[in-house]
C-alpha cells in the first residue's frame, strides 16, 4: 500500500509551541487554552492579524525544531514500514513567511523530519519521498502522481479538492474534532494516530 501523509497539523502538533511563543511575546493572557487555534482566534479578536501571520513564520522557521510529533504518529510510521507499506510526506508549504524574517520554511521542516522522524538512528521516511509543494493544487497533483492508495490530512478542503484522485482513500485526521459538523461521506475521520494504526496496519 502507498500511504501519503500531510505534515503540518497532521504529523506535527504546534499547539504547545504556539502558546509558548505567544506567551513569551506577551500576546495572549495566561488563561488562553494551549491550542494553536485559540492563540489565532485571540489575536484576530484584538485586531492583531499581522502579529499572528508573523508568528507563524517564526514558529515554522526559527522555532520549528521545538514542535512536537503527535502522539503515536512515529509508531504508526514504524509499523507501516515494517508491514511493507510505502510512505511519503506530501505537504503544502510556502518557501518563506508572508511577513517578518525570510526563514526557509522547507529547510526547517526537512530538518525537523531528519531529527524527529527516526527509529534506531535511521530515517523513517526517505528524503526522496518528502515533497513540499508551494500551492494546494500542486499538492493534490503530487498525491495523484505518487498514486497514493490512502492519504491522511487534517484539512477536508484538501481531501475534497477538485482533482483529488478518486481512487485514493481519504482519511481525515481530526484530533480535536473540529470538523464533526462538516462530516462528508467521502472522508473517514480519525481522532488519533493509534486509531489510524488500527485501521491501516494492525
C-alpha positions in Angstrom: 0.0 0.0 0.0 1.2 3.5 -0.8 0.3 5.9 2.0 0.6 9.7 1.8 0.9 11.9 4.9 0.3 15.6 5.3 2.9 17.3 7.5 1.7 20.4 9.4 -1.0 19.7 12.0 -1.1 16.0 10.9 2.3 14.7 11.8 3.4 17.8 13.7 1.4 19.4 16.5 2.0 23.1 17.1 -0.4 23.7 19.9 2.1 23.9 22.8 4.7 25.8 20.7 2.3 28.5 19.5 1.0 29.0 23.0 4.6 29.2 24.4 5.7 31.7 21.8 2.6 33.8 22.2 3.1 33.9 26.0 6.8 34.8 25.5 5.8 37.7 23.3 3.1 38.9 25.7 0.4 38.5 23.1 -2.1 36.3 25.0 -3.3 36.0 28.6 -2.2 33.1 30.7 -5.7 31.6 30.7 -5.6 31.1 26.9 -6.0 27.4 26.1 -2.9 25.6 25.0 -4.1 25.4 21.4 -2.9 26.9 18.2 -6.4 28.0 17.1 -7.1 29.6 20.5 -4.0 31.7 20.0 -5.0 32.7 16.5 -8.6 33.5 17.5 -7.4 35.7 20.4 -5.0 37.7 18.2 -7.7 38.1 15.5 -10.2 39.2 18.1 -7.9 42.0 19.4 -7.0 43.1 15.8 -3.5 41.6 15.7 -3.8 39.5 12.5 -0.4 40.7 11.3 1.2 39.5 14.6 -0.4 36.1 14.0 0.9 35.9 10.5 4.4 36.9 11.6 4.3 34.4 14.5 3.5 31.6 12.0 6.7 32.4 10.1 8.7 32.5 13.3 7.3 29.2 14.6 7.6 27.3 11.3 11.1 28.8 10.8 13.3 29.7 13.8 11.4 27.6 16.4 10.4 24.6 14.2 12.7 22.1 16.0 10.7 22.7 19.2 7.5 21.4 17.7 6.2 18.0 18.8 5.1 15.0 16.9 1.5 13.9 17.5 1.2 11.0 19.9 1.6 7.6 18.2 2.5 9.0 14.7 6.0 7.7 14.9 4.8 4.3 15.9 2.3 4.4 13.0 5.1 5.1 10.5 7.3 2.5 12.0 4.6 -0.2 11.9 3.5 0.7 8.4 7.1 0.4 7.1 7.5 -2.9 8.9 4.3 -4.1 7.2 5.8 -3.3 3.8 3.9 -0.1 3.0 5.5 2.7 1.1 5.1 6.2 2.8 5.6 9.7 1.5 5.1 13.1 3.1 3.2 15.5 0.7 2.6 19.0 2.1 1.6 22.4 1.0 4.0 25.0 2.4 5.3 28.3 1.2 9.1 28.6 0.9 9.2 31.8 3.0 6.9 33.6 5.5 4.5 36.2 4.3 5.7 38.7 7.0 8.8 39.0 9.1 12.3 37.4 8.6 12.5 35.3 5.5 13.2 31.9 7.0 13.5 28.9 4.7 10.4 27.0 5.8 11.1 24.0 3.7 14.6 23.6 5.1 13.2 24.0 8.6 10.6 21.3 8.1 13.1 18.9 6.5 15.5 19.5 9.4 12.6 18.6 11.8 12.0 15.4 9.9 15.7 14.5 9.9 15.8 14.9 13.7 12.4 13.6 14.8 11.1 11.0 12.3 13.8 8.4 13.1 13.9 5.0 14.7 17.1 3.4 16.0 19.0 6.2 14.3 17.5 5.5 10.9 15.2 7.8 9.0 11.6 6.6 8.9 10.8 8.3 5.6 13.5 8.7 2.9 14.5 12.1 1.6 13.2 11.4 -1.9 9.7 10.7 -0.6 9.3 14.1 1.1 7.5 16.7 -1.0 6.8 20.3 0.0 4.6 21.9 -2.7 4.1 25.7 -3.0 0.3 25.5 -3.8 -2.6 23.4 -2.7 -3.2 22.5 -6.4 0.4 21.2 -6.7 0.0 19.2 -3.5 -3.1 17.5 -5.0 -1.2 16.8 -8.2 1.6 15.2 -6.2 -0.8 13.0 -4.3 -2.0 11.7 -7.7 1.5 11.4 -9.1 2.6 9.3 -6.1 -0.5 7.1 -6.7 -1.5 7.1 -3.1 -3.8 4.3 -2.0 -4.5 6.3 1.1 -3.9 10.0 2.0 -4.1 11.4 5.5 -4.7 15.1 6.1 -6.2 17.4 8.7 -7.9 19.6 6.1 -11.2 18.5 4.4 -10.6 21.1 1.7 -7.5 19.1 0.5 -9.2 15.7 0.6 -12.3 17.1 -1.2 -10.3 19.3 -3.6 -11.0 19.3 -7.3 -8.6 16.9 -9.0 -8.0 14.8 -5.8 -7.5 11.2 -7.2 -10.8 9.3 -7.0 -9.1 6.0 -6.2 -7.3 7.4 -3.1 -9.0 6.7 0.2 -9.3 9.9 2.2 -8.6 9.8 6.0 -9.3 13.0 7.9 -7.1 13.4 10.9 -9.2 15.5 13.4 -7.9 15.1 16.9 -9.9 18.0 18.3 -13.0 17.1 16.3 -13.2 20.4 14.6 -14.9 19.0 11.5 -17.7 16.9 13.1 -20.3 19.3 11.8 -18.8 19.2 8.4 -18.7 15.4 8.0 -18.6 14.2 4.5 -19.4 10.7 3.2 -16.2 10.7 1.2 -14.0 11.2 4.3 -13.1 8.7 7.1 -12.4 10.7 10.3 -9.9 9.7 13.0 -9.2 11.4 16.2 -5.8 9.7 16.9 -2.9 8.0 15.2 -3.5 4.9 17.2 -6.9 4.7 15.5 -5.3 5.1 12.1 -2.7 2.4 13.0 -5.5 0.0 14.0 -7.4 0.7 10.7 -4.4 0.6 8.3 -1.8 -1.6 9.9 -2.8 -3.6 12.9 
